Amino acid sequence: MRFAALIFGLAAAGYLAVTALAWAFQERMIYFANPAEGSPPDGSPFTVIHIDTADGETLVAWRAPARPGCPTLLLLHGNAGHVPSTGWLYSELNEAGPGVLALSWRGYAGSTGRPNEAGLHTDAEAGFRALREEGVAADDIVVAGFSLGSGPAVRLAAEHDFNALILEAPFLSLEALAAEHMPFLPVRLLLRDRFRSDRMIGAVTMPILMVHGTEDTTVPPHHSARLEALASAQVTRVLLDGASHNTLVLGGLYETAVWPFLSNRFPDCRFAAEEVEV
């Protein structure tokens, strides 16, 4: 009995230690911020802009204008996103016609501060406000959030009017996702950042596009299915066969889902690279 009690005590102590570490270092487990700032290459249509937030931080963003008749995309990246490393994709999007404002979350790619849920919501607000102050009409703005970025995107859409919301590999809530990945921990009690998209999606009134890969094991596709069921707005949900969490673009994200969805809303935008006459 004493030996069994000792084993149980050691196991309990180990579990409590793991739980304490998870609570103390949860931000490092959620946000993989690369602080290295980069610049668009020479000849790029992008310029680096700086956006002040309501709580005193300064965000770095890459900005390129839209062709006439095309929307402007406010892009909110995931927890391991890095705007300078994704510049190739932003250039392709801009070549297709849309304007782009690719926002670096606080603590990422030259932006000041440290990431947390309240801060990311403030950052998304700042990006939207920057476009409006620049003179971009709300009806010409489309917000696209990938993975972690889907949380601030949903809240922004619940609190502001713009043309459309695009959610790429969205989760129901961070606490629901964490509970699936770490069922051995009381994550619902431990988490400080929860990103409750499940509570906010019903307040969104604009059309929503949800895109998920069928082989996504990071954020399984049943999360977007449940979000669709909770939404009160019109939802178009597209499953990309064979795509994983990080291969949505290669799996046809824009050709199969985004451009067809936006073509109905922006009929004067071709969503294709302009042909150069020679």
ROKOL-385022 format. One record per residue: residue in one letter; x, y, z of N, C-alpha, C in turn. Coordinates in Angstrom, 3 decimals, m for minus. Atoms other than C-alpha are relative to their C-alpha. Layout:
N
paza	nu	nv	nw	cau	cav	caw	cu	cv	cw
A	X	Y	Z	X	Y	Z	X	Y	Z
...
***
This chain:
278
paza	nu	nv	nw	cau	cav	caw	cu	cv	cw
M	0.818	m1.202	0.000	0.000	0.000	0.000	0.858	1.261	0.000
R	m0.865	m1.184	m0.041	2.813	2.400	0.845	0.629	0.258	m1.367
F	m0.603	m0.168	1.325	4.448	1.738	m2.522	m1.015	0.581	m0.986
A	1.045	m0.509	0.891	1.163	2.332	m4.362	m0.280	1.471	0.289
A	0.238	m1.390	m0.371	0.608	5.529	m2.403	1.135	0.887	m0.487
L	m1.148	m0.767	0.477	4.117	6.676	m3.304	m0.096	0.246	m1.498
I	0.140	m0.136	1.451	3.546	6.005	m6.997	m1.099	1.006	m0.339
F	1.100	m0.935	0.245	0.224	7.826	m6.886	0.417	1.430	0.325
G	m0.451	m1.336	m0.382	1.803	10.762	m5.084	0.949	0.599	m1.021
L	m0.935	m0.490	1.013	4.615	11.022	m7.625	m0.734	0.368	m1.292
A	0.770	m0.284	1.215	2.146	10.832	m10.513	m0.798	1.292	0.160
A	0.775	m1.213	m0.247	m0.047	13.511	m8.939	0.893	1.231	m0.010
A	m0.932	m1.131	m0.020	2.956	15.742	m8.331	0.463	0.345	m1.404
G	m0.410	m0.251	1.383	4.091	15.298	m11.923	m1.091	0.670	m0.808
Y	1.133	m0.592	0.710	0.630	16.101	m13.258	m0.181	1.457	0.379
L	0.133	m1.383	m0.451	0.417	19.227	m11.129	1.118	0.867	m0.554
A	m1.124	m0.763	0.547	3.864	20.288	m12.340	m0.230	0.327	m1.471
V	0.299	m0.233	1.414	2.853	19.846	m15.983	m1.098	1.042	m0.153
T	1.103	m0.952	0.054	m0.376	21.753	m15.364	0.494	1.409	0.312
A	m0.532	m1.313	m0.368	1.514	24.590	m13.669	0.846	0.592	m1.122
L	m0.814	m0.482	1.120	3.975	24.818	m16.555	m0.875	0.442	m1.169
A	0.910	m0.369	1.088	1.137	24.859	m19.078	m0.660	1.341	0.285
W	0.607	m1.288	m0.362	m0.517	27.729	m17.195	1.004	1.134	m0.129
A	m1.000	m1.069	m0.031	2.710	29.709	m16.827	0.508	0.363	m1.383
F	m0.636	m0.238	1.303	3.967	29.334	m20.392	m0.986	m0.143	m1.157
Q	0.986	0.231	1.047	0.707	29.151	m22.341	0.154	0.950	m1.178
E	m0.173	m0.922	1.127	1.466	32.271	m24.405	1.040	m0.530	m0.984
R	m1.033	0.542	0.877	4.604	30.566	m25.734	m0.500	m1.216	m0.769
M	0.576	1.151	0.681	2.502	27.548	m26.650	m1.027	0.406	m1.042
I	1.034	m0.471	0.925	m0.051	29.665	m28.521	0.589	0.860	m1.109
Y	m0.515	m0.983	0.955	1.937	32.443	m30.215	1.465	m0.298	m0.321
F	m1.368	0.259	0.452	5.046	31.624	m32.258	0.485	1.219	m0.789
A	m0.293	m1.286	0.640	6.116	35.175	m32.959	1.440	0.076	m0.491
N	m1.301	m0.296	0.590	9.005	35.817	m35.326	0.099	1.518	m0.101
P	m0.040	m1.468	m0.026	10.017	39.443	m34.598	0.781	0.628	m1.146
A	m0.863	m0.546	1.058	12.308	39.809	m37.653	m0.810	0.764	m1.031
E	0.684	m0.842	0.980	11.180	42.671	m39.853	0.680	m0.137	m1.357
G	m0.541	0.067	1.350	11.623	42.531	m43.624	m0.636	1.049	m0.887
S	0.492	m1.021	0.925	11.085	44.828	m46.586	m0.410	m0.640	m1.316
P	0.373	0.502	1.333	9.302	44.250	m49.904	1.177	0.151	m0.956
P	m1.107	m0.102	0.958	11.724	43.612	m52.775	m0.145	1.222	m0.896
D	0.027	m1.136	0.928	12.652	46.391	m55.176	m0.967	m0.290	m1.150
G	0.963	0.144	1.079	9.952	46.967	m57.754	m1.333	m0.556	0.448
S	1.258	0.543	m0.505	7.248	45.512	m55.530	m1.037	1.112	0.125
P	1.041	m1.011	m0.203	3.881	47.330	m55.410	m0.262	0.282	1.475
F	0.252	m0.147	m1.425	3.993	46.983	m51.630	0.890	1.056	0.631
T	m0.752	m0.901	m0.866	5.061	49.630	m49.182	m0.224	m0.446	1.441
V	0.130	0.291	m1.424	5.668	49.174	m45.465	m0.648	1.199	0.673
I	0.663	m1.068	m0.737	3.285	51.203	m43.323	m0.002	m0.354	1.478
H	0.047	0.195	m1.443	3.040	51.664	m39.570	m1.340	0.509	0.510
I	1.343	m0.277	m0.484	m0.286	51.637	m37.744	0.025	0.058	1.521
D	0.076	m0.134	m1.455	m0.817	52.916	m34.215	m1.280	m0.639	0.521
T	1.163	0.644	m0.606	m3.153	50.907	m31.994	m0.560	0.871	1.124
A	0.670	m0.776	m1.046	m5.583	52.236	m29.394	0.703	m0.121	1.340
D	m0.692	0.166	m1.289	m3.380	50.890	m26.589	1.485	0.325	m0.085
G	m1.350	m0.546	0.034	m0.145	52.490	m27.748	1.064	m0.825	m0.694
E	m0.984	0.773	0.759	1.534	49.807	m29.879	0.066	0.499	m1.439
T	m0.168	m0.367	1.407	2.824	50.290	m33.420	0.168	m1.274	m0.815
L	0.007	1.201	0.818	2.090	47.632	m36.007	0.643	0.267	m1.356
V	m0.571	m0.048	1.344	3.998	46.942	m39.203	m0.939	m0.749	m0.942
A	0.861	0.651	0.993	1.948	46.112	m42.302	0.549	0.254	m1.390
W	m0.315	m0.190	1.415	2.513	45.627	m46.009	m1.271	0.405	m0.711
R	1.186	m0.571	0.640	0.154	47.636	m48.195	0.215	0.158	m1.488
A	0.007	m0.208	1.448	m0.633	47.584	m51.923	m1.425	0.335	m0.415
P	1.351	m0.436	0.392	m3.581	49.266	m53.698	m0.703	m1.004	m0.889
A	0.836	0.853	0.850	m6.439	47.550	m55.510	m0.141	0.602	m1.391
R	0.410	m0.484	1.307	m7.251	47.758	m59.195	m1.445	0.489	0.103
P	1.388	m0.484	m0.035	m10.504	49.648	m59.940	m0.996	m1.158	m0.059
G	1.031	1.023	m0.033	m13.540	47.537	m59.120	0.320	m1.200	0.872
C	m0.423	1.154	m0.799	m11.593	45.137	m56.892	m0.018	0.337	1.493
P	0.029	m0.238	m1.443	m11.778	44.707	m53.122	1.393	0.211	0.575
T	m1.238	m0.046	m0.763	m9.107	45.374	m50.543	m0.097	m1.055	1.096
L	m0.032	1.085	m0.963	m8.162	42.370	m48.411	0.784	0.416	1.235
L	m0.702	m0.154	m1.277	m7.297	42.858	m44.743	0.331	m1.407	0.466
L	m0.435	1.366	m0.262	m5.228	39.731	m44.052	0.524	m0.127	1.422
L	m0.362	0.241	m1.395	m4.920	38.418	m40.493	0.596	m1.407	0.086
H	m0.711	1.275	0.112	m2.314	35.669	m40.250	m0.147	m0.872	1.245
G	0.095	0.975	m1.071	m2.019	32.614	m38.026	1.063	0.173	1.058
N	m0.872	m0.183	m1.167	m0.025	32.025	m34.863	1.482	m0.125	m0.330
A	m1.393	0.094	0.421	3.186	31.191	m36.740	0.255	0.815	m1.268
G	m0.136	m0.786	1.223	2.666	33.695	m39.552	1.124	1.012	0.072
H	m1.086	m0.984	0.090	5.383	36.068	m40.739	m0.157	0.707	m1.336
V	0.339	m0.724	1.223	4.419	38.739	m43.249	1.148	0.036	m1.010
P	m1.067	m0.037	1.024	7.878	39.155	m44.882	0.237	m1.338	m0.687
S	m0.217	1.319	0.604	8.131	35.401	m45.462	m1.141	m0.421	m0.916
T	1.174	0.349	0.810	4.704	35.356	m47.116	m0.211	1.019	m1.118
G	0.133	m1.041	1.003	5.355	38.261	m49.462	m0.306	m0.514	m1.388
W	0.274	0.569	1.329	5.275	35.986	m52.514	m1.492	m0.186	m0.213
L	1.432	0.217	0.123	1.649	35.133	m51.793	m0.743	1.326	m0.115
Y	0.663	m1.300	0.058	0.627	38.736	m51.157	0.173	0.630	m1.377
S	m0.227	m0.539	1.344	2.188	39.712	m54.490	m0.928	m0.667	m1.010
E	0.910	0.696	0.913	0.152	37.035	m56.289	m1.438	0.477	0.189
L	1.356	m0.493	m0.251	m3.034	38.234	m54.602	m0.190	1.376	m0.607
N	0.107	m1.352	0.536	m2.350	41.818	m55.580	0.008	m0.010	m1.528
E	m0.021	0.107	1.460	m1.548	40.809	m59.163	m1.355	m0.431	m0.539
A	1.335	0.434	0.431	m5.009	39.234	m59.320	m1.022	1.120	0.064
G	0.903	m1.145	m0.033	m6.574	42.641	m58.643	m0.256	0.604	1.359
P	0.317	m0.592	m1.303	m7.331	43.032	m54.924	1.143	0.815	0.588
G	m0.968	m0.661	m0.846	m5.602	45.519	m52.722	0.263	m0.881	1.207
V	m0.401	0.831	m1.135	m3.816	44.050	m49.735	0.507	0.879	1.126
L	m0.648	m0.498	m1.210	m3.125	45.141	m46.191	0.284	m1.238	0.847
A	m0.429	1.171	m0.761	m1.141	42.324	m44.583	0.561	0.481	1.323
L	m0.300	m0.535	m1.321	m1.004	43.063	m40.874	0.876	m0.959	0.787
S	m0.810	0.786	m0.933	1.717	41.843	m38.527	m0.528	0.221	1.411
W	0.471	m0.125	m1.380	0.313	41.108	m35.075	1.081	0.597	0.894
R	m0.964	m0.512	m0.981	1.966	42.776	m32.099	0.979	m1.112	0.391
G	m1.054	0.956	m0.294	5.282	41.086	m31.403	0.525	m0.743	m1.207
Y	m0.391	0.686	1.236	5.537	39.807	m34.978	0.597	1.000	m0.998
A	m0.532	m0.687	1.192	7.756	41.087	m37.831	0.136	1.511	0.164
G	m0.259	m1.424	m0.199	8.681	44.463	m36.343	m1.060	0.746	0.764
S	1.046	m0.651	m0.783	5.405	45.262	m34.577	0.373	m0.044	1.487
T	m0.338	m0.069	m1.418	5.802	46.335	m30.953	m1.001	m0.806	0.836
G	0.908	0.650	m0.932	4.256	44.647	m27.931	0.146	m1.510	0.018
R	0.040	1.454	m0.133	3.509	41.050	m26.979	m1.403	m0.486	m0.328
P	1.334	0.456	0.422	0.669	38.996	m28.447	m0.819	m0.586	1.148
N	0.991	0.611	m0.880	m2.414	38.120	m26.436	m1.360	0.260	m0.633
E	1.297	m0.101	0.653	m6.107	37.867	m27.199	m0.498	1.436	m0.093
A	0.486	m1.387	0.025	m7.083	41.404	m26.202	0.804	0.834	m0.985
G	m0.853	m0.762	0.900	m4.123	42.767	m28.116	m0.286	m0.280	m1.453
L	0.278	0.337	1.396	m4.918	40.876	m31.322	m1.329	0.586	m0.455
H	1.257	m0.650	0.365	m8.498	42.145	m31.266	0.234	1.493	m0.243
T	m0.325	m1.416	0.183	m7.113	45.670	m30.855	0.759	0.219	m1.296
D	m0.775	m0.110	1.242	m4.683	45.081	m33.726	m0.908	m0.088	m1.231
A	0.918	0.136	1.129	m7.453	43.916	m36.070	m0.823	1.277	m0.177
E	0.727	m1.272	0.052	m9.452	47.032	m35.186	0.865	1.082	m0.627
A	m0.906	m1.034	0.519	m6.406	49.183	m35.960	0.196	m0.161	m1.506
G	m0.154	0.221	1.437	m5.928	47.562	m39.370	m1.218	0.446	m0.778
F	1.241	m0.415	0.662	m9.561	48.092	m40.298	m0.125	1.522	0.009
R	0.094	m1.454	m0.110	m9.476	51.670	m39.052	0.974	0.685	m0.966
A	m0.986	m0.582	0.908	m6.314	52.369	m41.084	m0.517	0.026	m1.433
L	0.568	0.027	1.347	m8.056	51.313	m44.292	m1.098	1.039	m0.156
R	1.093	m0.974	0.074	m11.099	53.441	m43.521	0.554	1.423	m0.018
E	m0.588	m1.341	m0.032	m8.945	56.473	m42.691	0.748	0.314	m1.291
E	m0.654	m0.179	1.297	m7.075	55.932	m45.947	m1.010	0.368	m1.073
G	1.044	m0.311	0.959	m10.396	56.320	m47.727	m0.616	m1.197	m0.680
V	0.597	1.205	0.580	m11.230	52.711	m48.564	m1.407	m0.165	0.577
A	1.382	0.157	m0.448	m15.011	52.287	m48.411	m0.166	m1.331	0.718
A	0.227	1.224	m0.757	m16.256	49.718	m45.906	m0.503	m1.116	m0.912
D	0.553	1.014	0.888	m18.125	47.930	m48.704	1.031	m0.547	m0.978
D	m1.078	0.513	0.841	m14.818	47.456	m50.554	1.008	m0.819	0.804
I	m0.932	0.711	m0.871	m13.121	45.741	m47.582	m0.490	m1.424	0.238
V	0.245	1.404	m0.328	m12.939	41.967	m47.175	1.059	m0.405	1.017
V	m0.928	0.439	m1.041	m11.385	40.575	m43.995	0.175	m1.505	m0.099
A	m0.309	1.424	0.100	m9.631	37.204	m44.236	0.897	m0.397	1.164
G	m0.780	0.470	m1.131	m8.424	35.412	m41.119	0.336	m1.470	m0.147
F	m0.459	1.387	0.092	m6.348	32.235	m41.187	0.283	m0.547	1.390
S	m0.280	0.711	m1.241	m6.366	29.832	m38.229	m0.168	0.918	1.209
L	0.123	m0.902	m1.149	m5.595	31.973	m35.149	m0.622	1.329	m0.416
G	0.548	m1.261	0.489	m6.439	35.041	m37.246	m1.493	m0.025	m0.214
S	1.444	0.071	0.174	m9.972	33.743	m37.668	m0.731	0.542	1.223
G	0.645	m0.502	m1.207	m10.741	34.663	m34.055	m0.216	1.499	m0.029
P	0.187	m1.442	0.135	m10.069	38.413	m34.391	m0.850	0.382	m1.209
A	0.795	m0.311	1.190	m11.650	38.322	m37.871	m1.487	m0.113	0.299
V	1.420	0.178	m0.336	m14.949	36.986	m36.508	m0.475	1.136	0.894
R	0.424	m1.086	m0.895	m15.052	39.542	m33.722	m0.099	1.323	m0.752
L	0.032	m1.236	0.776	m14.222	42.377	m36.134	m1.267	0.054	m0.845
A	1.207	0.049	0.835	m17.063	41.265	m38.421	m1.267	0.132	0.831
A	1.164	m0.120	m0.879	m19.447	41.060	m35.470	m0.223	1.430	0.450
E	0.088	m1.349	m0.541	m18.700	44.654	m34.500	0.056	1.094	m1.061
H	m0.113	m0.995	1.074	m18.215	46.389	m37.885	m0.668	m0.534	m1.258
D	0.557	0.375	1.300	m19.851	46.397	m41.297	1.072	0.138	m1.073
F	m0.820	m0.068	1.215	m17.764	45.551	m44.368	m0.567	m1.019	m0.967
N	0.644	0.747	1.077	m18.301	43.531	m47.522	m0.163	m1.481	0.294
A	0.069	1.449	m0.172	m17.477	39.947	m46.605	1.092	m0.451	0.961
L	m0.939	0.610	m0.939	m15.665	37.695	m44.151	0.453	m1.337	m0.551
I	m0.568	1.266	0.444	m13.326	34.874	m45.163	0.744	m0.628	1.174
L	m0.626	0.728	m1.102	m12.306	32.287	m42.571	0.682	m1.244	m0.561
E	m0.798	1.111	0.513	m9.509	29.877	m43.494	0.434	m0.875	1.176
A	m0.283	0.941	m1.095	m9.226	26.813	m41.224	m0.362	0.603	1.353
P	0.381	m0.644	m1.265	m11.190	28.542	m38.444	m0.313	m1.032	1.079
F	0.374	0.864	m1.114	m11.662	27.039	m34.997	m1.249	0.533	0.678
L	1.203	m0.359	m0.733	m14.824	27.027	m32.919	0.347	0.967	1.127
S	m0.584	m0.849	m1.036	m12.904	28.504	m29.988	1.358	m0.585	0.316
L	m1.326	0.512	m0.337	m9.327	28.227	m28.803	m0.098	m1.019	1.127
E	0.116	0.944	m1.104	m10.462	26.469	m25.644	m0.522	m1.357	m0.480
A	0.486	1.272	0.536	m12.398	23.847	m27.610	1.113	m0.730	m0.749
L	m1.099	0.600	0.749	m9.384	23.263	m29.863	1.059	m0.552	0.949
A	m1.016	0.447	m0.954	m6.948	23.046	m26.951	m0.467	m1.227	0.761
A	0.529	1.155	m0.713	m9.227	20.606	m25.142	0.100	m1.264	m0.843
E	m0.134	1.157	0.881	m9.127	18.321	m28.185	1.444	m0.483	m0.066
H	m1.409	0.371	0.141	m5.334	18.418	m28.455	0.637	m0.412	1.326
M	m0.574	0.323	m1.308	m4.643	18.188	m24.716	m1.106	m0.418	0.965
P	1.123	0.421	m0.841	m7.523	16.225	m23.181	0.407	m0.368	1.421
F	m0.499	0.383	m1.320	m5.311	15.298	m20.223	0.184	1.199	0.935
L	m0.150	m1.206	m0.815	m5.192	18.926	m19.008	m1.334	0.728	0.116
P	1.238	m0.773	m0.159	m7.993	21.108	m17.618	0.112	1.354	m0.705
V	m0.320	m1.207	0.754	m7.451	23.626	m20.410	m1.076	1.078	0.134
R	1.073	m0.992	m0.116	m10.845	25.289	m19.969	0.167	0.834	1.262
L	m0.283	m0.761	m1.220	m9.704	26.356	m16.505	1.302	0.771	m0.115
L	m1.334	m0.584	0.071	m6.136	27.212	m17.483	0.112	1.170	m0.971
L	m0.207	m0.959	1.080	m6.564	29.281	m20.630	m0.374	1.421	0.395
R	0.308	m1.420	m0.153	m6.359	33.045	m20.420	m0.562	0.567	m1.309
D	0.477	m0.442	1.310	m6.913	33.568	m24.179	m0.894	m1.091	m0.582
R	0.969	1.024	0.369	m10.027	31.813	m25.481	m0.548	0.145	m1.422
F	0.466	m0.231	1.373	m11.056	33.406	m28.815	m1.309	m0.757	m0.266
R	1.294	0.680	0.068	m14.728	32.436	m28.526	m0.764	0.399	m1.259
S	0.714	m0.260	1.259	m15.734	32.620	m32.173	m1.396	m0.599	0.028
D	1.320	0.618	m0.082	m18.623	30.330	m31.300	m1.031	0.957	0.587
R	0.914	m0.962	m0.604	m20.137	33.151	m29.235	m0.210	1.242	m0.863
M	0.048	m1.233	0.788	m19.475	35.879	m31.836	m0.581	m0.197	m1.389
I	0.356	0.211	1.402	m20.323	34.261	m35.172	m1.460	0.329	m0.279
G	1.414	m0.279	0.209	m24.070	34.699	m34.672	m0.302	1.470	m0.197
A	0.204	m1.442	0.152	m23.658	38.486	m34.617	0.496	0.515	m1.348
V	m0.504	m0.400	1.316	m22.028	38.552	m38.079	m1.168	0.001	m0.988
T	1.119	m0.111	0.942	m24.477	39.748	m40.745	0.432	m0.063	m1.458
M	m0.483	0.001	1.384	m22.286	39.843	m43.863	0.221	m1.428	m0.497
P	m0.286	1.343	0.521	m21.702	36.853	m46.190	1.348	m0.516	0.496
I	m1.198	0.634	m0.544	m19.107	34.413	m44.883	0.426	m1.147	m0.910
L	m0.593	1.155	0.667	m16.783	32.063	m46.743	0.879	m0.721	1.018
M	m0.857	0.828	m0.838	m15.285	29.218	m44.706	0.670	m1.042	m0.879
V	m0.759	0.959	0.805	m12.534	27.093	m46.248	0.813	m0.884	0.938
H	m0.717	0.935	m0.859	m11.078	23.977	m44.672	0.573	m1.131	m0.842
G	m0.567	1.180	0.636	m8.777	21.180	m45.764	m0.536	m1.264	0.643
T	0.561	1.236	m0.554	m10.179	17.677	m45.365	1.006	m0.753	0.855
E	m1.040	0.708	m0.750	m6.838	16.472	m43.960	0.631	0.885	1.072
D	m0.522	m0.904	m1.025	m6.388	19.283	m41.440	m0.105	m0.678	1.366
T	m0.013	0.584	m1.341	m5.327	17.719	m38.138	0.323	1.039	1.068
T	m0.274	m1.072	m0.953	m4.297	21.017	m36.529	m1.307	0.618	0.475
V	1.365	m0.449	m0.297	m7.794	22.495	m36.717	m0.922	m0.876	m0.848
P	0.827	0.925	0.793	m10.051	19.605	m37.811	m1.220	0.695	m0.603
P	1.075	m0.689	0.717	m12.784	20.551	m40.311	m1.341	0.018	0.718
H	1.278	m0.084	m0.705	m15.593	19.833	m37.862	m0.159	1.324	0.738
H	0.099	m1.319	m0.641	m14.738	23.197	m36.275	m0.750	0.983	m0.899
S	0.723	m0.914	0.889	m15.879	25.132	m39.341	m1.430	m0.468	m0.223
A	1.369	0.501	0.134	m18.907	22.847	m39.656	m0.861	0.490	1.159
R	0.753	m0.470	m1.168	m19.977	23.786	m36.135	m0.182	1.512	m0.033
L	0.156	m1.449	0.143	m19.298	27.469	m36.790	m1.096	0.328	m1.010
E	1.042	m0.224	1.005	m21.462	27.283	m39.908	m1.388	m0.193	0.608
A	1.297	0.271	m0.618	m24.292	25.810	m37.844	m0.411	1.117	0.963
L	0.291	m1.074	m0.950	m24.020	28.676	m35.331	m0.217	1.349	m0.676
A	0.084	m1.281	0.695	m23.913	31.439	m37.952	m1.442	0.328	m0.375
S	1.305	m0.462	0.461	m26.976	33.517	m38.741	0.087	0.601	m1.401
A	m0.199	m0.560	1.339	m25.483	35.039	m41.901	0.102	m1.123	m1.032
Q	m0.167	0.969	1.088	m25.224	33.342	m45.290	1.435	m0.520	m0.001
V	m1.327	0.613	m0.049	m22.291	30.904	m45.215	0.208	m0.881	m1.226
T	m0.462	0.921	1.035	m20.470	29.282	m48.120	1.182	m0.760	0.591
R	m1.087	0.806	m0.588	m18.340	26.426	m46.792	0.574	m0.908	m1.070
V	m0.690	0.769	1.037	m15.762	24.826	m49.080	1.035	m0.891	0.666
L	m1.004	0.951	m0.463	m13.764	21.699	m48.258	0.953	m0.304	m1.144
L	m1.015	0.288	1.013	m10.504	21.287	m50.166	0.527	m1.411	0.228
D	m0.334	1.411	m0.151	m9.971	17.582	m50.699	1.516	m0.204	0.031
G	m1.414	0.328	m0.125	m6.570	16.403	m49.491	0.864	1.089	0.603
A	m0.799	m1.104	m0.536	m5.459	19.792	m48.149	0.126	m0.121	1.514
S	m0.244	m0.025	m1.438	m3.921	20.051	m44.686	m0.050	1.448	0.479
H	0.109	m1.334	m0.590	m3.710	23.031	m42.365	0.844	1.026	m0.755
N	m0.938	m0.944	0.614	m0.739	24.604	m44.129	0.122	m0.158	m1.509
T	m0.072	0.156	1.457	m1.474	23.559	m47.712	m1.286	0.460	m0.683
L	1.230	m0.496	0.609	m4.722	25.418	m48.361	0.263	0.710	m1.318
V	m0.304	m0.745	1.230	m3.102	27.685	m50.953	0.327	m0.974	m1.122
L	m0.345	0.997	1.012	m1.568	24.738	m52.808	m1.206	m0.854	m0.368
G	1.186	0.809	0.245	m4.895	22.939	m52.484	m1.090	0.713	m0.769
G	0.970	m0.724	0.820	m6.716	25.631	m54.465	m0.837	1.009	0.746
L	0.751	m0.945	m0.824	m7.790	28.096	m51.778	m0.593	1.139	m0.813
Y	0.478	m1.182	0.731	m8.044	31.060	m54.138	m0.751	m0.376	m1.270
E	0.642	0.355	1.264	m8.893	29.419	m57.458	m1.345	m0.702	0.225
T	1.195	0.815	m0.222	m11.483	27.043	m56.018	m1.028	0.690	0.883
A	0.920	m0.526	m1.007	m12.971	29.066	m53.174	m0.081	1.525	0.025
V	0.041	m1.448	m0.267	m11.971	32.707	m52.679	m0.423	0.799	m1.220
W	0.339	m0.813	1.177	m12.087	34.090	m56.226	m1.437	m0.240	m0.463
P	1.420	0.167	0.352	m15.442	32.455	m57.113	m0.945	0.690	0.989
F	0.837	m0.649	m1.017	m16.913	33.725	m53.833	m0.015	1.512	m0.198
L	m0.078	m1.459	0.131	m15.681	37.295	m54.379	m0.469	0.487	m1.367
S	0.446	m0.419	1.332	m16.528	37.354	m58.095	m1.469	0.394	m0.002
N	1.420	m0.341	m0.086	m20.209	37.422	m57.188	m0.231	1.329	0.702
R	0.147	m1.231	m0.776	m19.626	40.394	m54.905	0.705	1.181	m0.663
F	m0.741	m1.048	0.715	m17.214	42.312	m57.128	0.059	m0.377	m1.483
P	0.069	0.473	1.388	m18.338	41.613	m60.713	0.935	0.746	m0.950
D	m0.894	m0.762	0.880	m16.032	44.302	m62.153	1.467	m0.361	0.205
C	m1.382	0.431	m0.251	m12.901	42.603	m60.783	0.218	m1.356	m0.656
R	m0.237	1.244	0.742	m11.408	39.891	m62.995	0.654	m1.075	0.861
F	m0.724	0.923	m0.865	m9.376	38.286	m60.166	0.973	m0.857	m0.809
A	m1.026	0.644	0.810	m6.594	37.483	m62.590	1.078	1.031	m0.273
A	m1.097	m0.913	0.306	m3.198	38.936	m63.398	m0.267	0.722	m1.311
E	0.212	m0.779	1.203	m3.341	41.718	m65.936	0.949	m0.457	m1.100
E	m0.837	0.325	1.144	m2.059	40.868	m69.386	0.785	1.235	m0.430
V	m0.863	m1.108	0.405	0.867	43.028	m70.448	0.144	m0.003	m1.511
E	m0.137	m0.096	1.438	0.779	44.219	m74.043	1.456	0.285	m0.353
V	m1.376	m0.198	0.458	4.083	43.979	m75.891	0.009	0.343	m1.471
***
